[in-house]
Amino acid sequence: MSSSPVAGPAATGPTSGPDTGPLGQPAPDPSRGPGRRAPRIRPVSAGARPGPRRRVLRHWPQYLAISPYYLIFSVFMLFPVLYTVYLAFQKWDGIGEMQFVGFQQFRFLWDDPVFWMSIRNTLIIWVLSTVPMLFMALVLAVLVNSTKRFTAFYRVCLFIPSITSLVAIAIFFGAVFSNNFGLINAILRGLHLSAVPWMSNEWTIKLVIAALMTWQWTGYNAIIYLAGLQAIPSELYEAARMDGAGPVRIFFSLTIPLLRPIILFTVVISTVTGLQSFTEPQVLFGSDAATNPNSGGPGQAGLTTLLYFYHQAFDNNDFGYGAAIVWAFFLLILLIVLVNWRLVQRKERRP
């Protein structure tokens, strides 16, 4: 005859398991040594972690410290940019009432020959300035990187043109390339050569503007390339020289591939800044025509797109059409930047 289990306090108490002792206490943790029990994990209540609003209120001094920048940016930059979108669909002279015209401004822009001429002038000046500027900047960076003395002096000399007043630079170039009393033509006459009509010929006008932009931004890009060159390990150059590679082979097979991300950056920045040329032709040719100011010089050869926008908005008081010009030109710049980005990225993925 079998006996039944006796019910008692031990039968009704908590049972032991893999994580508990015989009386429901936490079992000793073997990894913590003999006699030590694992710590109890307390559940975190839902209100223990502060919400987004409380986190913002807790850091309000920091947000208050940076708020002036965002207020100034919103009032003087963000709001005007958004307002030009609305203004592009209006006809407004700046004083009277606005008249909604829909896409009429953009239709007129599509058929405007002066607008397309300004686009062509801008692209030609951009190519004439950007290509030699980036090449010269890379060569100067390589030369400065190879020197051991006076490197700080060379950096200062390269960076000075980019911080010099653009108006002063344009006035100086206008005096140097003047048709009658310019320094360049004086040198040509001294060499018994014929003078060049720098400020009246269609192509020489573009060359003067491109030379001005090249002189201003070559040093800036050279400093960026120099920083990239100094980040390349010298062991790679030593290994290339041991393999018998010369300076030209090292430059094209080692330096340029390693600098490709920096070259992409300078191409994008130079595209954006080069296509926005305004001050150069405005200072060089803005005061030459009293009846038709800001026309880009003789034959409108120096009329860039931003200068044409300024002429329509502030000379002709057609702010709606000026806003349409700016937004159409912004889309063109975005398209060119994307094309440059894809071209450089494709070369980088190529084995």
Sine and cosine of phi, psi and omega as CSV:
sin_phi,cos_phi,sin_psi,cos_psi,sin_omega,cos_omega
0.00,0.00,0.86,-0.52,-0.04,-1.00
-1.00,0.10,0.54,-0.84,0.02,-1.00
-0.99,-0.12,0.64,-0.77,0.02,-1.00
-0.99,0.17,0.46,-0.89,0.02,-1.00
-0.90,0.44,0.60,-0.80,-0.05,-1.00
-1.00,0.08,0.81,-0.59,0.04,-1.00
-0.98,0.20,0.70,-0.71,-0.03,-1.00
-0.36,-0.93,-0.10,-1.00,-0.02,-1.00
-0.87,0.49,-0.55,0.83,-0.01,-1.00
-0.93,0.36,-0.47,0.88,-0.02,-1.00
-0.97,0.26,-0.51,0.86,-0.04,-1.00
-1.00,-0.02,-0.22,0.98,-0.04,-1.00
-0.97,0.22,0.00,-1.00,-0.01,-1.00
-0.93,0.37,0.64,-0.77,-0.02,-1.00
-1.00,0.02,0.43,-0.90,0.02,-1.00
-1.00,0.06,0.50,-0.87,0.00,-1.00
-0.66,-0.75,-0.17,-0.99,-0.02,-1.00
-0.92,0.39,-0.40,0.92,-0.03,-1.00
-0.95,-0.32,0.04,1.00,-0.05,-1.00
-0.76,-0.65,0.34,-0.94,0.05,-1.00
-1.00,0.06,-0.18,-0.98,-0.04,-1.00
-0.93,0.38,-0.42,0.91,-0.01,-1.00
-0.95,-0.31,0.39,0.92,0.03,-1.00
0.99,0.13,0.07,1.00,0.03,-1.00
-0.99,0.15,0.38,-0.92,0.03,-1.00
-0.88,0.48,0.69,-0.73,-0.02,-1.00
-0.95,0.30,0.48,-0.88,0.03,-1.00
-0.89,0.46,0.62,-0.79,0.01,-1.00
-1.00,0.02,0.90,-0.44,-0.03,-1.00
-0.87,0.49,-0.54,0.84,-0.03,-1.00
-0.95,0.32,-0.27,0.96,-0.03,-1.00
-0.99,-0.15,0.07,1.00,0.02,-1.00
0.99,-0.11,0.20,-0.98,-0.04,-1.00
-0.95,0.33,0.65,-0.76,0.10,-1.00
0.99,0.10,-0.05,1.00,-0.01,-1.00
-0.98,-0.19,0.67,-0.74,-0.04,-1.00
-0.97,-0.25,0.50,-0.86,0.02,-1.00
-0.93,0.37,0.63,-0.77,0.00,-1.00
-0.93,0.36,0.53,-0.85,0.03,-1.00
-0.98,0.22,0.66,-0.75,0.03,-1.00
-0.99,-0.14,0.90,-0.43,0.00,-1.00
-1.00,0.07,0.73,-0.68,0.02,-1.00
-0.91,0.42,0.65,-0.76,0.01,-1.00
-1.00,0.03,0.79,-0.61,0.00,-1.00
-0.96,0.28,0.33,-0.94,-0.06,-1.00
-0.91,0.41,-0.49,0.87,-0.04,-1.00
-1.00,-0.02,0.09,1.00,-0.04,-1.00
-0.95,0.31,-0.62,0.78,-0.01,-1.00
-1.00,0.07,0.80,-0.60,-0.04,-1.00
-0.94,0.35,0.56,-0.83,0.01,-1.00
-0.98,0.22,0.05,-1.00,-0.01,-1.00
-0.87,0.50,-0.62,0.79,-0.02,-1.00
-0.91,0.41,-0.66,0.75,0.01,-1.00
-0.93,0.36,-0.57,0.82,0.05,-1.00
-0.91,0.42,-0.62,0.78,0.04,-1.00
-0.91,0.42,-0.69,0.72,0.00,-1.00
-0.91,0.41,-0.52,0.86,-0.01,-1.00
-0.94,0.33,-0.50,0.87,-0.03,-1.00
-0.96,-0.29,0.46,0.89,-0.06,-1.00
-0.90,0.44,-0.49,0.87,0.06,-1.00
-0.90,0.44,-0.61,0.79,0.02,-1.00
-0.93,0.38,-0.68,0.74,0.04,-1.00
-0.90,0.43,-0.59,0.81,0.03,-1.00
-0.92,0.39,-0.55,0.83,-0.02,-1.00
-0.93,0.36,-0.58,0.82,-0.04,-1.00
-0.99,-0.10,-0.03,1.00,-0.05,-1.00
-0.92,0.40,-0.54,0.84,0.01,-1.00
-0.85,0.52,-0.62,0.79,0.00,-1.00
-0.88,0.47,-0.72,0.69,-0.05,-1.00
-0.94,0.34,-0.53,0.85,0.07,-1.00
-0.92,0.39,-0.71,0.70,0.02,-1.00
-0.91,0.42,-0.66,0.75,0.03,-1.00
-0.89,0.46,-0.66,0.75,-0.02,-1.00
-0.93,0.38,-0.62,0.78,-0.07,-1.00
-0.98,0.22,-0.69,0.72,-0.16,-0.99
-0.98,-0.18,-0.17,0.99,0.00,-1.00
-0.79,-0.61,-0.81,0.59,-0.07,-1.00
-0.92,0.39,-0.74,0.68,0.00,-1.00
-0.89,0.45,-0.71,0.71,0.05,-1.00
-0.88,0.48,-0.60,0.80,0.01,-1.00
-0.90,0.43,-0.72,0.70,0.03,-1.00
-0.92,0.38,-0.53,0.85,0.00,-1.00
-0.94,0.35,-0.52,0.85,0.03,-1.00
-0.92,0.40,-0.45,0.89,0.09,-1.00
-0.90,0.44,-0.71,0.71,0.06,-1.00
-0.92,0.39,-0.60,0.80,-0.06,-1.00
-0.95,0.33,-0.44,0.90,-0.01,-1.00
-0.91,0.41,-0.31,0.95,0.01,-1.00
-0.97,-0.24,0.22,0.98,-0.02,-1.00
-0.86,-0.52,0.38,-0.93,0.17,-0.99
-0.93,-0.37,0.89,-0.46,-0.15,-0.99
-0.49,-0.87,0.71,-0.70,0.02,-1.00
-0.99,-0.15,0.11,0.99,0.03,-1.00
1.00,-0.09,-0.23,0.97,-0.04,-1.00
-0.82,-0.57,-0.78,0.63,-0.08,-1.00
-0.97,0.24,-0.21,-0.98,-0.01,-1.00
-0.98,0.20,0.52,-0.86,0.04,-1.00
-0.98,0.21,0.55,-0.84,0.04,-1.00
-0.81,-0.58,0.86,-0.50,-0.02,-1.00
-0.95,0.30,0.81,-0.58,-0.02,-1.00
-0.84,-0.54,0.05,1.00,0.04,-1.00
0.91,0.41,-0.75,-0.67,-0.02,-1.00
-1.00,-0.01,0.29,0.96,-0.02,-1.00
-0.90,0.43,-0.58,0.81,0.03,-1.00
-0.89,0.46,-0.66,0.75,-0.02,-1.00
-0.96,0.28,-0.52,0.86,0.09,-1.00
-0.91,0.41,-0.68,0.73,0.04,-1.00
-0.91,0.40,-0.57,0.82,0.03,-1.00
-0.90,0.43,-0.62,0.79,-0.01,-1.00
-0.90,0.43,-0.53,0.85,-0.02,-1.00
-0.99,-0.15,0.12,0.99,-0.06,-1.00
-1.00,0.08,0.93,-0.37,-0.01,-1.00
-0.93,0.36,-0.49,0.87,0.00,-1.00
-0.93,0.37,-0.59,0.81,0.04,-1.00
-0.89,0.45,-0.71,0.70,0.00,-1.00
-0.93,0.36,-0.53,0.85,0.09,-1.00
-0.91,0.41,-0.63,0.78,0.06,-1.00
-0.91,0.41,-0.59,0.81,0.08,-1.00
-0.89,0.45,-0.70,0.72,0.01,-1.00
-0.90,0.44,-0.69,0.72,0.04,-1.00
-0.87,0.49,-0.67,0.74,-0.02,-1.00
-0.90,0.43,-0.69,0.73,-0.01,-1.00
-0.92,0.39,-0.64,0.77,0.01,-1.00
-0.91,0.42,-0.71,0.70,0.02,-1.00
-0.90,0.44,-0.61,0.79,0.02,-1.00
-0.89,0.45,-0.70,0.72,0.02,-1.00
-0.92,0.39,-0.68,0.73,-0.02,-1.00
-0.91,0.42,-0.42,0.91,-0.02,-1.00
-0.99,-0.14,-0.63,0.78,-0.13,-0.99
-0.96,0.28,-0.72,0.70,-0.08,-1.00
-0.88,0.47,-0.82,0.58,0.04,-1.00
-0.92,0.39,-0.49,0.87,-0.01,-1.00
-0.91,0.42,-0.74,0.68,-0.02,-1.00
-0.93,0.37,-0.60,0.80,0.03,-1.00
-0.92,0.40,-0.73,0.68,0.02,-1.00
-0.90,0.44,-0.60,0.80,0.02,-1.00
-0.90,0.45,-0.65,0.76,0.01,-1.00
-0.93,0.38,-0.65,0.76,0.03,-1.00
-0.90,0.43,-0.70,0.72,0.02,-1.00
-0.89,0.46,-0.63,0.78,0.01,-1.00
-0.90,0.43,-0.65,0.76,0.03,-1.00
-0.90,0.43,-0.66,0.75,0.00,-1.00
-0.91,0.42,-0.69,0.72,0.01,-1.00
-0.92,0.39,-0.59,0.81,-0.01,-1.00
-0.93,0.37,-0.45,0.89,0.00,-1.00
-0.99,0.13,-0.21,0.98,0.01,-1.00
-1.00,0.08,0.39,-0.92,-0.01,-1.00
-0.93,-0.37,-0.31,0.95,-0.07,-1.00
-0.83,-0.55,0.45,-0.89,0.07,-1.00
0.86,0.51,0.49,0.87,0.00,-1.00
-0.92,0.38,-0.61,0.79,0.03,-1.00
-0.91,0.42,-0.63,0.78,0.04,-1.00
-0.90,0.44,-0.66,0.75,0.01,-1.00
-0.91,0.42,-0.62,0.78,0.02,-1.00
-0.90,0.44,-0.67,0.74,0.03,-1.00
-0.89,0.46,-0.69,0.73,0.01,-1.00
-0.90,0.44,-0.60,0.80,0.01,-1.00
-0.95,0.31,-0.51,0.86,-0.10,-1.00
-1.00,0.02,-0.29,0.96,-0.05,-1.00
-0.86,0.50,-0.69,0.72,-0.02,-1.00
-0.86,0.50,-0.54,0.84,-0.05,-1.00
-0.97,0.26,-0.29,0.96,0.03,-1.00
-0.95,-0.30,0.02,1.00,0.06,-1.00
-0.98,0.19,0.53,-0.84,-0.01,-1.00
-0.86,0.52,0.78,-0.62,-0.03,-1.00
-0.92,0.38,-0.54,0.84,0.05,-1.00
-0.90,0.43,-0.68,0.73,0.03,-1.00
-0.90,0.43,-0.63,0.77,0.03,-1.00
-0.90,0.43,-0.67,0.74,-0.01,-1.00
-0.91,0.42,-0.64,0.77,0.05,-1.00
-0.90,0.43,-0.67,0.75,0.02,-1.00
-0.89,0.46,-0.72,0.69,0.01,-1.00
-0.91,0.40,-0.57,0.82,0.07,-1.00
-0.89,0.45,-0.57,0.82,0.04,-1.00
-0.97,0.26,-0.61,0.80,-0.02,-1.00
-0.93,0.36,-0.64,0.77,-0.06,-1.00
-0.99,-0.17,0.36,0.93,0.03,-1.00
-0.89,0.45,0.57,-0.82,-0.05,-1.00
-0.91,0.41,-0.66,0.75,-0.13,-0.99
-0.99,-0.13,-0.67,0.74,-0.13,-0.99
-0.85,-0.52,0.36,0.93,-0.02,-1.00
-0.97,0.23,0.44,-0.90,-0.01,-1.00
-0.92,0.40,-0.62,0.79,-0.03,-1.00
-0.90,0.43,-0.72,0.69,0.02,-1.00
-0.92,0.38,-0.52,0.85,0.07,-1.00
-0.90,0.43,-0.63,0.77,0.05,-1.00
-0.92,0.40,-0.65,0.76,0.02,-1.00
-0.90,0.44,-0.65,0.76,0.03,-1.00
-0.92,0.39,-0.59,0.81,0.05,-1.00
-0.90,0.44,-0.46,0.89,0.05,-1.00
-1.00,-0.03,0.19,0.98,0.01,-1.00
0.88,0.47,0.62,0.79,0.08,-1.00
-0.93,-0.38,0.36,-0.93,-0.01,-1.00
-0.97,0.25,0.57,-0.82,0.01,-1.00
-0.95,0.32,0.43,-0.90,-0.02,-1.00
-0.95,-0.31,0.76,-0.65,0.04,-1.00
-0.97,0.22,0.97,0.23,-0.11,-0.99
-0.88,0.47,-0.63,0.78,-0.15,-0.99
-0.98,-0.19,0.24,0.97,0.00,-1.00
-0.74,-0.68,-0.27,0.96,0.02,-1.00
-1.00,0.02,0.52,-0.85,-0.08,-1.00
-0.88,0.47,-0.71,0.70,-0.08,-1.00
-0.99,0.12,-0.56,0.83,0.02,-1.00
-0.93,0.36,-0.50,0.87,0.09,-1.00
-0.88,0.47,-0.71,0.70,0.02,-1.00
-0.90,0.43,-0.61,0.80,0.02,-1.00
-0.91,0.41,-0.62,0.78,0.02,-1.00
-0.91,0.42,-0.70,0.71,0.02,-1.00
-0.90,0.44,-0.68,0.74,0.01,-1.00
-0.91,0.42,-0.63,0.78,0.04,-1.00
-0.90,0.43,-0.62,0.78,0.04,-1.00
-0.88,0.47,-0.73,0.69,-0.01,-1.00
-0.92,0.38,-0.59,0.81,0.03,-1.00
-0.91,0.42,-0.69,0.72,0.00,-1.00
-0.90,0.44,-0.56,0.83,-0.07,-1.00
-0.97,0.25,-0.63,0.78,-0.18,-0.98
-0.95,-0.32,-0.03,1.00,0.02,-1.00
-0.90,0.43,-0.71,0.70,0.00,-1.00
-0.90,0.44,-0.60,0.80,0.02,-1.00
-0.88,0.48,-0.73,0.69,0.02,-1.00
-0.94,0.34,-0.51,0.86,0.05,-1.00
-0.90,0.43,-0.61,0.79,0.05,-1.00
-0.90,0.44,-0.64,0.77,0.03,-1.00
-0.91,0.40,-0.69,0.73,0.05,-1.00
-0.90,0.43,-0.60,0.80,0.01,-1.00
-0.89,0.45,-0.64,0.77,0.06,-1.00
-0.89,0.45,-0.63,0.78,0.05,-1.00
-0.93,0.37,-0.61,0.79,0.02,-1.00
-0.91,0.41,-0.61,0.79,0.00,-1.00
-0.95,0.31,-0.27,0.96,0.06,-1.00
-1.00,0.06,-0.16,0.99,0.03,-1.00
-0.98,0.18,0.77,-0.63,0.00,-1.00
-0.89,0.46,0.68,-0.73,0.00,-1.00
-0.93,0.37,-0.34,0.94,0.00,-1.00
-0.89,0.45,-0.50,0.87,0.01,-1.00
-0.92,0.39,-0.65,0.76,0.03,-1.00
-0.92,0.38,-0.63,0.77,0.02,-1.00
-0.90,0.43,-0.63,0.77,0.04,-1.00
-0.92,0.40,-0.61,0.79,0.02,-1.00
-0.92,0.40,-0.62,0.78,0.03,-1.00
-0.93,0.37,-0.58,0.81,0.05,-1.00
-0.92,0.39,-0.48,0.88,0.06,-1.00
-0.99,0.16,-0.03,1.00,0.06,-1.00
1.00,-0.08,0.22,0.98,-0.01,-1.00
-0.98,0.20,0.69,-0.73,0.03,-1.00
-1.00,0.04,0.02,-1.00,-0.02,-1.00
-0.87,0.49,-0.66,0.75,-0.02,-1.00
-0.92,0.38,-0.69,0.73,0.02,-1.00
-0.90,0.43,-0.65,0.76,0.04,-1.00
-0.90,0.43,-0.63,0.78,-0.03,-1.00
-0.90,0.44,-0.72,0.69,-0.09,-1.00
-1.00,0.08,-0.46,0.89,-0.07,-1.00
-0.99,-0.16,-0.31,0.95,-0.04,-1.00
-0.85,-0.52,-0.78,0.63,-0.11,-0.99
-0.93,0.37,-0.78,0.62,-0.06,-1.00
-0.89,0.45,-0.70,0.71,0.06,-1.00
-0.87,0.49,-0.61,0.79,0.00,-1.00
-0.96,0.29,-0.41,0.91,0.02,-1.00
-1.00,-0.05,0.14,0.99,-0.09,-1.00
-0.85,0.52,-0.68,0.74,0.06,-1.00
-0.88,0.47,-0.61,0.79,0.02,-1.00
-0.95,0.32,-0.59,0.80,0.07,-1.00
-0.89,0.45,-0.63,0.77,0.06,-1.00
-0.88,0.48,-0.67,0.74,0.02,-1.00
-0.89,0.46,-0.72,0.69,-0.01,-1.00
-0.92,0.38,-0.55,0.83,0.04,-1.00
-0.91,0.42,-0.69,0.73,0.00,-1.00
-0.91,0.41,-0.73,0.68,-0.01,-1.00
-0.90,0.44,-0.67,0.75,0.00,-1.00
-0.93,0.38,-0.53,0.85,0.06,-1.00
-0.92,0.40,-0.72,0.70,-0.03,-1.00
-0.91,0.41,-0.73,0.69,-0.03,-1.00
-0.96,0.28,-0.59,0.81,-0.02,-1.00
-0.93,0.36,-0.59,0.81,0.01,-1.00
-0.97,0.23,-0.23,0.97,0.01,-1.00
-0.99,-0.14,0.52,0.85,0.01,-1.00
-0.93,0.38,0.86,-0.52,-0.03,-1.00
-0.67,-0.74,-0.78,0.63,-0.09,-1.00
-0.91,0.42,-0.60,0.80,-0.06,-1.00
-0.85,0.52,-0.86,0.51,0.01,-1.00
-0.94,0.35,-0.46,0.89,-0.02,-1.00
-0.92,0.39,-0.64,0.76,0.02,-1.00
-0.97,0.23,-0.63,0.78,-0.05,-1.00
-0.93,0.36,-0.61,0.79,-0.14,-0.99
-0.79,-0.61,0.07,1.00,-0.07,-1.00
-0.93,0.37,-0.49,0.87,-0.07,-1.00
-0.98,-0.17,0.13,0.99,-0.06,-1.00
-0.99,0.12,-0.42,0.91,-0.07,-1.00
-0.84,-0.54,0.94,-0.34,-0.02,-1.00
-0.96,0.26,-0.59,0.80,-0.03,-1.00
-0.99,0.15,-0.45,0.89,-0.01,-1.00
-0.70,-0.71,0.96,0.29,-0.07,-1.00
-0.94,0.33,0.34,-0.94,0.06,-1.00
0.83,0.56,0.64,0.77,0.00,-1.00
-0.99,-0.12,-0.04,1.00,0.05,-1.00
1.00,0.02,0.35,0.94,0.06,-1.00
1.00,0.07,-0.14,-0.99,-0.01,-1.00
-0.87,0.49,0.77,-0.64,0.00,-1.00
0.93,0.36,0.20,0.98,-0.05,-1.00
0.82,0.58,0.56,0.83,-0.02,-1.00
-0.94,0.33,-0.43,0.90,0.02,-1.00
-0.97,-0.24,0.28,0.96,-0.02,-1.00
-0.98,0.20,0.97,-0.23,0.09,-1.00
-1.00,0.04,0.15,-0.99,-0.09,-1.00
-0.93,0.38,-0.66,0.75,0.03,-1.00
-0.93,0.36,-0.54,0.84,0.08,-1.00
-0.93,0.37,-0.58,0.81,0.07,-1.00
-0.92,0.39,-0.63,0.78,0.09,-1.00
-0.87,0.49,-0.71,0.70,0.01,-1.00
-0.88,0.47,-0.63,0.78,0.00,-1.00
-0.90,0.43,-0.68,0.73,-0.02,-1.00
-0.95,0.31,-0.63,0.77,-0.10,-0.99
-0.98,0.19,-0.71,0.70,-0.17,-0.99
-0.96,-0.27,-0.31,0.95,0.11,-0.99
-1.00,-0.08,-0.68,0.74,0.01,-1.00
-0.99,-0.11,-0.06,1.00,0.02,-1.00
0.83,0.56,0.62,0.78,0.06,-1.00
-0.93,-0.36,0.99,0.16,-0.13,-0.99
-0.96,0.28,-0.52,0.85,0.04,-1.00
-0.91,0.42,-0.70,0.71,0.03,-1.00
-0.93,0.37,-0.58,0.81,0.07,-1.00
-0.89,0.46,-0.64,0.77,0.05,-1.00
-0.91,0.42,-0.61,0.79,0.05,-1.00
-0.90,0.43,-0.64,0.77,0.04,-1.00
-0.88,0.47,-0.70,0.72,-0.05,-1.00
-0.90,0.44,-0.70,0.71,-0.05,-1.00
-0.95,0.32,-0.58,0.81,0.10,-1.00
-0.90,0.43,-0.64,0.77,0.01,-1.00
-0.94,0.33,-0.57,0.83,0.07,-1.00
-0.88,0.47,-0.67,0.74,0.03,-1.00
-0.91,0.42,-0.59,0.81,0.05,-1.00
-0.91,0.41,-0.70,0.72,0.03,-1.00
-0.88,0.48,-0.69,0.73,0.01,-1.00
-0.88,0.48,-0.65,0.76,0.02,-1.00
-0.91,0.42,-0.69,0.73,0.00,-1.00
-0.91,0.41,-0.63,0.77,0.03,-1.00
-0.90,0.44,-0.68,0.74,0.02,-1.00
-0.90,0.43,-0.63,0.78,0.04,-1.00
-0.90,0.43,-0.71,0.71,0.04,-1.00
-0.88,0.48,-0.66,0.75,0.01,-1.00
-0.88,0.47,-0.70,0.71,-0.02,-1.00
-0.92,0.40,-0.63,0.78,0.01,-1.00
-0.90,0.44,-0.71,0.70,-0.01,-1.00
-0.93,0.36,-0.64,0.77,0.02,-1.00
-0.91,0.41,-0.58,0.81,0.03,-1.00
-0.91,0.41,-0.65,0.76,0.05,-1.00
-0.91,0.42,-0.54,0.84,-0.01,-1.00
-0.95,0.31,-0.57,0.82,0.02,-1.00
-0.98,0.20,-0.28,0.96,-0.03,-1.00
-0.94,0.35,0.76,-0.65,-0.04,-1.00
-0.94,0.35,0.00,0.00,0.00,0.00
